[in-house]
């Protein structure tokens, strides 16, 4: 993936965590989530599905909305 695409992934992962669970991701969460976005985009691309960047981000956000960190905010 391109450098611009990698910058995008890092930025949106940080923003998604901050907006959805009201905190930045831990270093491990950040690493795993960026990797998951890359994998999801690659899967959508190989399946010939358009809009892979947005679909990958939607899946990340969906996972965060279903996380205990979102459901049980103190």
MDAnalysis code that builds the backbone (N, CA, C; Angstrom):
import MDAnalysis as mda
import numpy as np

u = mda.Universe.empty(222, n_residues=74, atom_resindex=np.repeat(np.arange(74), 3), trajectory=True)
u.add_TopologyAttr("name", ["N", "CA", "C"] * 74)
u.add_TopologyAttr("resid", np.arange(1, 75))
u.add_TopologyAttr("resname", ["UNK", "UNK", "UNK", "UNK", "UNK", "UNK", "UNK", "UNK", "UNK", "UNK", "UNK", "UNK", "UNK", "UNK", "UNK", "UNK", "UNK", "UNK", "UNK", "UNK", "UNK", "UNK", "UNK", "UNK", "UNK", "UNK", "UNK", "UNK", "UNK", "UNK", "UNK", "UNK", "UNK", "UNK", "UNK", "UNK", "UNK", "UNK", "UNK", "UNK", "UNK", "UNK", "UNK", "UNK", "UNK", "UNK", "UNK", "UNK", "UNK", "UNK", "UNK", "UNK", "UNK", "UNK", "UNK", "UNK", "UNK", "UNK", "UNK", "UNK", "UNK", "UNK", "UNK", "UNK", "UNK", "UNK", "UNK", "UNK", "UNK", "UNK", "UNK", "UNK", "UNK", "UNK"])
u.atoms.positions = np.array([
    [0.838, -1.189, 0.000],
    [0.000, 0.000, 0.000],
    [0.876, 1.243, 0.000],
    [0.329, 2.323, -0.485],
    [1.102, 3.546, -0.629],
    [1.303, 4.240, 0.710],
    [2.262, 5.146, 0.741],
    [2.535, 5.907, 1.963],
    [1.327, 6.743, 2.352],
    [0.659, 7.347, 1.374],
    [-0.533, 8.158, 1.667],
    [-1.640, 7.301, 2.260],
    [-1.786, 6.097, 1.740],
    [-2.801, 5.180, 2.256],
    [-2.479, 4.770, 3.694],
    [-1.203, 4.565, 3.982],
    [-0.800, 4.208, 5.343],
    [-1.050, 5.363, 6.316],
    [-0.773, 6.580, 5.884],
    [-1.035, 7.757, 6.721],
    [-2.524, 7.860, 7.000],
    [-3.345, 7.659, 5.964],
    [-4.796, 7.689, 6.119],
    [-5.245, 6.676, 7.172],
    [-4.762, 5.445, 7.062],
    [-5.164, 4.400, 8.012],
    [-4.797, 4.777, 9.443],
    [-3.577, 5.278, 9.634],
    [-3.157, 5.667, 10.988],
    [-4.033, 6.790, 11.529],
    [-4.353, 7.763, 10.697],
    [-5.174, 8.887, 11.144],
    [-6.596, 8.459, 11.488],
    [-7.213, 7.652, 10.624],
    [-8.610, 7.284, 10.880],
    [-8.737, 6.315, 12.053],
    [-7.731, 5.479, 12.275],
    [-7.779, 4.580, 13.439],
    [-7.741, 5.405, 14.722],
    [-6.853, 6.365, 14.793],
    [-6.781, 7.226, 15.983],
    [-8.092, 7.977, 16.183],
    [-8.624, 8.545, 15.106],
    [-9.861, 9.306, 15.193],
    [-11.039, 8.421, 15.595],
    [-11.121, 7.227, 15.036],
    [-12.218, 6.315, 15.380],
    [-12.191, 5.973, 16.865],
    [-11.023, 5.663, 17.396],
    [-10.925, 5.364, 18.828],
    [-11.335, 6.575, 19.657],
    [-10.831, 7.744, 19.297],
    [-11.134, 8.946, 20.076],
    [-12.620, 9.275, 20.045],
    [-13.261, 9.116, 18.908],
    [-14.683, 9.458, 18.788],
    [-15.601, 8.385, 19.349],
    [-15.241, 7.120, 19.192],
    [-16.154, 6.042, 19.581],
    [-15.960, 5.610, 21.028],
    [-14.714, 5.428, 21.462],
    [-14.495, 4.970, 22.850],
    [-13.878, 6.050, 23.730],
    [-13.763, 7.257, 23.178],
    [-13.353, 8.434, 23.941],
    [-11.947, 8.329, 24.535],
    [-11.051, 7.687, 23.804],
    [-9.654, 7.588, 24.225],
    [-8.824, 7.178, 23.019],
    [-7.531, 7.472, 23.066],
    [-6.681, 6.990, 21.971],
    [-6.464, 5.478, 22.095],
    [-6.130, 4.822, 21.002],
    [-5.848, 3.389, 21.091],
    [-4.539, 3.146, 21.828],
    [-4.448, 2.010, 22.491],
    [-3.164, 1.616, 23.068],
    [-2.234, 1.296, 21.892],
    [-0.934, 1.253, 22.129],
    [-0.030, 0.911, 21.020],
    [-0.392, -0.421, 20.351],
    [-0.781, -1.408, 21.127],
    [-1.144, -2.718, 20.551],
    [-2.456, -2.631, 19.769],
    [-3.443, -1.945, 20.326],
    [-4.717, -1.758, 19.610],
    [-4.474, -1.038, 18.289],
    [-3.632, -0.019, 18.330],
    [-3.327, 0.760, 17.136],
    [-2.701, -0.123, 16.068],
    [-1.684, -0.873, 16.457],
    [-0.976, -1.746, 15.528],
    [-1.918, -2.782, 14.911],
    [-2.726, -3.419, 15.743],
    [-3.633, -4.458, 15.263],
    [-4.743, -3.892, 14.381],
    [-5.254, -2.726, 14.730],
    [-6.345, -2.146, 13.965],
    [-5.879, -1.655, 12.603],
    [-4.712, -1.037, 12.547],
    [-4.165, -0.608, 11.255],
    [-3.912, -1.837, 10.375],
    [-3.366, -2.890, 10.961],
    [-3.123, -4.128, 10.202],
    [-4.440, -4.725, 9.714],
    [-5.462, -4.694, 10.548],
    [-6.772, -5.221, 10.147],
    [-7.342, -4.422, 8.985],
    [-7.192, -3.101, 9.030],
    [-7.683, -2.280, 7.914],
    [-6.967, -2.647, 6.619],
    [-5.653, -2.850, 6.692],
    [-4.895, -3.240, 5.494],
    [-5.401, -4.569, 4.950],
    [-5.602, -5.537, 5.848],
    [-6.083, -6.860, 5.437],
    [-7.481, -6.788, 4.827],
    [-8.364, -6.021, 5.464],
    [-9.726, -5.889, 4.954],
    [-9.744, -5.232, 3.577],
    [-8.959, -4.170, 3.410],
    [-8.887, -3.522, 2.098],
    [-8.389, -4.499, 1.031],
    [-7.382, -5.290, 1.381],
    [-6.840, -6.265, 0.434],
    [-7.883, -7.321, 0.080],
    [-8.653, -7.769, 1.074],
    [-9.702, -8.759, 0.810],
    [-10.767, -8.194, -0.120],
    [-11.206, -6.965, 0.142],
    [-12.207, -6.340, -0.726],
    [-11.662, -6.136, -2.137],
    [-10.405, -5.740, -2.234],
    [-9.791, -5.519, -3.541],
    [-9.728, -6.820, -4.327],
    [-9.279, -7.894, -3.688],
    [-9.163, -9.174, -4.399],
    [-10.526, -9.752, -4.761],
    [-11.562, -9.375, -4.006],
    [-12.919, -9.842, -4.310],
    [-13.597, -8.963, -5.357],
    [-12.897, -7.899, -5.791],
    [-13.451, -7.022, -6.798],
    [-14.541, -6.104, -6.274],
    [-14.533, -5.864, -4.978],
    [-15.534, -4.999, -4.358],
    [-15.026, -3.568, -4.368],
    [-15.837, -2.649, -4.827],
    [-15.448, -1.239, -4.846],
    [-15.605, -0.609, -3.472],
    [-14.993, 0.552, -3.311],
    [-15.111, 1.273, -2.043],
    [-14.440, 0.571, -0.886],
    [-13.381, -0.169, -1.176],
    [-12.742, -0.993, -0.151],
    [-12.221, -0.193, 1.036],
    [-11.736, 1.018, 0.803],
    [-11.215, 1.842, 1.902],
    [-12.343, 2.167, 2.888],
    [-13.475, 2.606, 2.367],
    [-14.601, 2.948, 3.237],
    [-15.197, 1.723, 3.918],
    [-15.254, 0.622, 3.206],
    [-15.801, -0.607, 3.794],
    [-14.907, -1.108, 4.933],
    [-13.592, -1.025, 4.758],
    [-12.661, -1.436, 5.816],
    [-12.830, -0.545, 7.039],
    [-12.938, 0.762, 6.827],
    [-13.147, 1.680, 7.941],
    [-14.481, 1.406, 8.632],
    [-15.515, 1.123, 7.871],
    [-16.826, 0.820, 8.457],
    [-16.747, -0.414, 9.349],
    [-15.998, -1.418, 8.933],
    [-15.868, -2.624, 9.751],
    [-15.122, -2.332, 11.052],
    [-14.094, -1.499, 10.977],
    [-13.354, -1.111, 12.188],
    [-14.290, -0.362, 13.144],
    [-15.041, 0.581, 12.612],
    [-15.970, 1.346, 13.457],
    [-17.036, 0.442, 14.051],
    [-17.554, -0.481, 13.262],
    [-18.559, -1.432, 13.752],
    [-17.999, -2.249, 14.912],
    [-16.763, -2.690, 14.784],
    [-16.130, -3.460, 15.864],
    [-15.993, -2.608, 17.123],
    [-15.621, -1.343, 16.962],
    [-15.486, -0.460, 18.129],
    [-16.839, -0.208, 18.792],
    [-17.891, -0.011, 17.980],
    [-19.222, 0.202, 18.550],
    [-19.724, -1.029, 19.299],
    [-19.234, -2.198, 18.936],
    [-19.637, -3.433, 19.618],
    [-18.682, -3.836, 20.741],
    [-17.677, -3.028, 20.989],
    [-16.698, -3.369, 22.025],
    [-17.222, -3.012, 23.416],
    [-16.703, -3.698, 24.415],
    [-17.061, -3.377, 25.797],
    [-16.659, -1.961, 26.144],
    [-15.585, -1.462, 25.538],
    [-15.133, -0.093, 25.812],
    [-16.195, 0.928, 25.412],
    [-16.964, 0.648, 24.362],
    [-18.048, 1.554, 23.965],
    [-19.295, 1.313, 24.788],
    [-19.626, 0.058, 24.985],
    [-20.892, -0.279, 25.636],
    [-20.926, 0.068, 27.123],
    [-19.765, 0.116, 27.745],
    [-19.712, 0.352, 29.192],
    [-18.792, 1.498, 29.558],
    [-19.006, 2.654, 28.964],
    [-18.201, 3.811, 29.281],
    [-18.563, 4.306, 30.683],
    [-17.552, 4.524, 31.523],
    [-17.796, 5.000, 32.886],
    [-18.168, 6.454, 32.902],
])
